[in-house]
Amino acid sequence: METPLVDGVLFVLARLLEFFGIGILFLFAVRGVAARYIYLVLFMILTSLSTLVLSLFFKGLTLKLSLLVTVLTFFGILIIALYAIRYATIEINIPDGYRCPVCSAFVKLVDNIVALKAGHLFLFFDSKEHLMKFLKAPEEYAKIRKMNVMSEAFEEIYIYTDGKWLRVKNFEA
């Protein structure tokens, strides 16, 4: 038999998990996560709240079932958050007077800028072709430009498109 104390604890726990989901929504908005993930999380939160309302109106549905739906929603939101934040747009700032490591031209934010992350350092190229040349002989360019960059430190590649930096998946050199 259910007691008011158990019901109260389940109710509070379920609401805390829903507040976590609402916090994720705010995080998504700040981090520039794609709208589809925001809508998906919002739908999941509304589903959890709907289950609560139904459990309050219909005695056949208990708060335990509402908590179960909320916990499943919580883990779904957590998985979506881990995926969406990983692939969200990021802020990368090109320092003033930065030059392309391949051609030494000044790099400015235009549609064809490419960035290569090497440890804590970003290298900016004025075209994809220059990035490709650099990746074929990084030590040679690093020596010419007096850069301290090791090819095994290359982590990720980003491209500036539509006013945002996006991580490039499956980039082939």
Secondary structure, DSSP 8 states (H G I E B T S, - for coil): ---HHHHHHHHHHHHHHHHHHHHHHHHHHHHT--HHHHHHHHHHHHHHHHHHHHHHH-TTS-HHHHHHHHHHHHHHHHHHHHHHHHTS-B-----TT-B-TTT--B---STT-EEEEETTEEEEESSHHHHHHHHHSHHHHHHHTT----GGGEEEEEEEETTEEEE-SS---
